[in-house]
Amino acid sequence: MVQNSRSTPLFLSPPSEKSVFLHSRNKSAYNMERPNILVIYTGGTIGMMMDPEDKALKPFEFKNIRQQLPMLDLLECDITFQSLLPLIDSSDTNPQFWLRLVDMIEAEYQNYDGFVVLHGTDTMAYTSSALSFLLENLDKPVIITGSQLPLGVLRTDGRRNILNAIGFAADRKDGRPMLNEVCLFFQTALFRGNRIYKDDAASFNAFHSPNYPHLANVGTEISYNEHCLLPKSVPGTFIAHHKMDNNVGLIKLFPGINLASMEAMLHTEGLHAVVLETFGVGNAPTSPDFLKILQEAIDRDIILVNISQCKGGGGVEMQRYATGKHLADIGVTSGSDMTTEAALTKLMYLFGEGYPLNTIRKLLKMSLRGELTENY
């Protein structure tokens, strides 16, 4: 595997006399030799500090960030912190939240060379997937990170995650940003934002990307897998999308699934599409009653997308077994090796854009932002 290694840990350089806190919206006011990074705090564990009086965890005032992270002064970039208000727990994430985040990034896009989003971990994979579709033709990075422990806790992983995420957002090669996509950084790995899922609620290695290599790894050196990065975009072609349609659903198959409840969901008013989490490589029951319910939904122009329940790797191959071929025969769309998070947010994006059904079916099989392996 060809790698590009950086020998400077944490992207640090000697301290600069220039303050890391600049708030001008005029890009000409910045030192053009140093990248300008906007860090957006949305809520979540990483921004919590323990109140010295009542010992309760409360949102942190980022204007005091250097008290917790003095090493920010060593990063080779100028940094501005903003909060996306109101702050939310990541369990409250929804398409409206994603669109507000897109609005902020679009408004500041020409003023900064990279963005870092601080986010709760529980739904971080949904947000990174959604942003990957909503931010088209990026020519600079959007790095999402968070932490398992609050920033104000002694053993927090938040300090390392923030410093590395900012470092990746600021990194350059040949005068251009090293990255031009939505990524997620956690612990020691940089992931494509629409290729990951949260796997562990207790470990610092909380996220995994079984169907796509890490974009970079952090150890004593910074090692990029450059052949895994998205191709460079043409500068000036960035498009921010501002619509999502959440009339989509998720059905996880299990032995003995109640067909009446499944049918009831498929008759939800306004429903456009459903992700079917199937067994193995895309297998499902072959009973006539089960297939009849799916066929009737497809006949009502509801798109069904087949995603494997298996988290450890692999994808959907509906032609391998008869139990999967039955789904293909009635018109279920293969989700290839997409994650459930990517499939759901991709559907919200495509229906939000108002594409015809036949176009959506075609686009579901295509890699729009590196979210799937075509012809898997």
N, C-alpha and C positions, 0 to 999 in steps of 0.2 A: 504494500500500500504506500503510495507516494504521499509524503507529508512535508509540510512547511513548518519548521520549528522556529520559535522565538525564544531567545535565551533569557529575556528579561521577565522575571516572575512578577505577576500582578500588574504588568504594564506600568511600572513605576519609574520615575525619573527624579533627579534632584529637585528640591523645593524651588518654586518660582516665586518671584516677588509679586506676581500678579494674583489677585484674589481669585479663588475658585467660584465666588458668588457674584455673577453678573446678571443683571435683570433687564438690560436694554433689549428692545425688540428689533433694533436696527442692526442687521448683520454687519454693516460697515463699522460698527462700534467695537467689534471684536478683533482680537489679534488673529489675522487670517492664517497664521502659521500654526495655530493651536486649534484643534477641533472644539466646537461648541456643543455641549451635550445637555439636553433637557431631561431631567429625571422627574417622572410623574408619579406621585404617590396616590394610590386609589383606595387604600385601606388594607387591612389584613395584618397578620402576625408581625411582619417585619417592621412595622411602624409603631409597635407597642413598647412602652416603657413602664417600669414599676413606679407608682407614686410613692415617694418616701414616707408619706403620712399614713395612708390607709393600705399600702402594699398592693393595691389593685393595679392591673394592667390598663393603661390608658393610651390613646393616640399620642404620638411623639410630635413635638414641634420641630420641624425640619430646619428651622432657622438656627437651631442649636446643634446641627448635625456634626460639626467639627469636634464637639466635645466627645462624641462617641467614635468618630472616624477621623482622627487627625491625619491619617495617611492620605486623605483626599487631596491634601496639599502637594502630594508627590505625583499625582496622576498628571499625565501629559495632555491635559485638556482643561477647558473652562466649563464650569458646571453651574446650572441653574436648577433649583428645586421648585416644583409647583405641585399643588394638590388638586385633584379632581374632586370637587365638592358636589354633593355631600359624600364623605367617605363611607364606604360600605364594607361589610363582611363579604368575602367572596361567595358565600352561599346565596347572597342576594343578586349575584351577577345575572344579567339578562341582556337581550339585544339592545334595549334602550341605553344601557350602560356602555356597551361596545360602541354604539354610534356616538355617544358623547365623547368617548376616548378618541374616536376617529376625528371628530370635529376639532378637538384640541391639537392633535398631531397635524392635521391639515392646516390649521391656523398658524402654527409655528414652523411649518415644514421648511420654509425658506430661511428661517432664522437660526436653524441648528443643523449640525452635521450628523447627528445621531440621537436616538431616543432610548431611554430606559424606563420601563413601566414596573413599578413596585406593586405587587398584587398578592392577595391571599392564595395559598397553594391548592385549596380544595377544588376550585374551578379554573385554575390557571391554564390547564390544557384546552379548555373550551375557549377561553379568551384568546390564547395565542393562535388557535386554529381560526377563530372568527376574524381576527385582525389580518391574518394572512390573506384571506379572500377580500376583505374590505379595502386593503391598501395595495393597489395594483401598480406594477412597474416601479417599485421602490428603487431608488438609487442610493439609499443610505439605510443603516440598520435600525430596527426596532427590537430591543432586547427586553424580554420580560423575565423578572426574577422575583423571589420572595424568600421566605425562610420558614423553617420548622419551629424555631424558637425566637422569641421577641428580641429586637435589637438590644434592649437593655438588660438581657440576661447574660451571665458570665460565659456560658458555653454556646452562645448564639452562633448559628451559621450565617446570620444576616450580614455581618461585616464583610466576610469573604465574598458572599454572593453579590453584594452591592459593588464592591471594588472591582471584581472581575467583570460584571456586567457593563459597568462604565468603561472599563478598559477595552472590552470588545466593541462597544459602540464607538469608541474613539479611534480604533486601530485603522491604519492606512497602509496601502500598498500602491506604489507608483502614483502617489498624489490623489488616489481615490479611496473611498471607504473599502475596507477589506470585505465587508458584508453588505448585502443589499436585499435583505429579506427579514421577515419576522422570525426571531429566534427565542429560545428559552434557555437561560443559563441556570444551572443548579449544581451545587457542590463542586464538581470538577469537570463537568461536561457542558458543552454548548450543543443544543439540539435544534433541528428545524422545528419551528413552532407548531406545525400541523402534523407532526409525526410522533407525538409523545402522549403519554397518559400518566396519571399519578398512580403509583404502584404501592406506596408504603406511607402510612400515616405517622410512623415513629422514626424511621431512619432518615439521616441526612441525604442519602441517595434515594430521593423520593420519586424520581421520574425516570421513565425508561422509553426507549425508542427501538423496539425489536425489529422493525422492518426497514430501518434506514440507519446508516452509520452516524456517529457523532460528527458534527461539523468541526469541532475542535475539542481538545482536551487540555486541561490545566494541571500541570505537575510542577517539577522544577523548571520546565520549559513550557511554552505555549505551542501546541502542535495542531496545525490546521490540516484537515483532509480537503485540500483545495478542489479536488475533482468532484467532491460532493456538494459544493456550493452552487447556488443558482447562478446562471450566466449573468453578466453585468447588464443592467438595463440602460436604455438610451436616456441620458439626462434630459429632464424636461418633459418626460412622458408620464410622470406620476399621476395617478387618478385615485381619488378617495371616493368610495361608494357610501351612500347614506341611507340605504334601505335594506331591511331584512324582514322576512316573513316567517314567523315562528309557528305557522300552522303545519307543523311536522310532529311526528311521534316516534316512539321507540318501543319495540316489543322484544323482550328477551325470551327466547324459547326455553322450555324446560320440559322434561318428561311429565306427561299428565296435564299439560297446560289446559286451562278451561277455555274451550272454544267459544263459548258464549261471551266471555269477557273480552276475548280477542276480537270477536266480531263487533262487539259494542264499541270498542276503541276505533276500529276501522270505519265505523259509521259516525264518528265525531263530526259535527257540523264544521264545514270549512277546511277539513283536513286535506292537505296536498300530497303528503308523502310520509312514509314510515320506514325507519331503519329496522330491519329484522336481524337481531343478533342470533345467529344460527350455530349449529354444532360443527366442530372440526373445520373442514375446508369449505363450509357452506352447506351443510346437510340439514335436513328437516324431516319431520314426519311425512309419510307418503299416504296417509289415510285420505280417502276421497272427501270426507267432510272438511278436513283441514285445508286441502288444496282448493276446494270449492270456495271457501271463505276468501282465500287470497285471490283467486281468479275473479270473483265478483268485485273485489276492491279494485283490481287492475282495470276491469271493465268500466268502473266508475271514474277512471282516469286518476287513480291514486298510484303514485310511483312507490314501488317497494324496492328497497336497496338491501342487498345481502351483505352483512358484515360478520366475520367470524367472532365468536366469543373468546377464542383462544388469544391470550394476551402475550404469550411468550414468543410469538413470531409466526410467519406464514400469512396466507391470505385466502381469499375465496377462489375455489376452482370447482364450479358447479358441474362441470362435465366429467369429473373424476368418478363419482359414484352415482348410482341411480337415485339416491336420496337427495342429491343436489340437482341432478338433471331435471327432475320433475319441476323444480322451481324455475329453472331456465326455460323450460317448455311453456310455462304459463305466462312468462314475461317479466319475471323478477330480474332486476338489474344487478349485476355483480358490482360489489364495492371494492373489488381487488384487495389490496392490502392496506386500505385506509383504516384509521382508528374510528371508533364510534364518534368521538368528539369532532373529528374532521368531517365525517359524513353528515352529521346533523347540522353543523354550521355551514357546510357547503350547500346543503339543501336550502337553508334559510337565505343564504346569499343569492342563489340562483333564482328562487321564487321571488325574492325581493326585487331582483332586476327585471322581472316580468317576462322572462324567456318563454317561448312556447314549449309545451310538454316534450315534443320530439327533440327539441334542442337541449332541454335539460337532461334527457336520457343520454344524449350523446356526450354532453359536457361532464356528466357523472363518471364516465369512463375515461375521461381525459385528465391529464395532469395540468392543472391551472397554475398552481403555486408549489409544485413538487410534493403534493400531498399523497400521491399514489404512484405505483409502478405500472405503467401502461403495458397492456398485453401480458399481464402477470401469468 
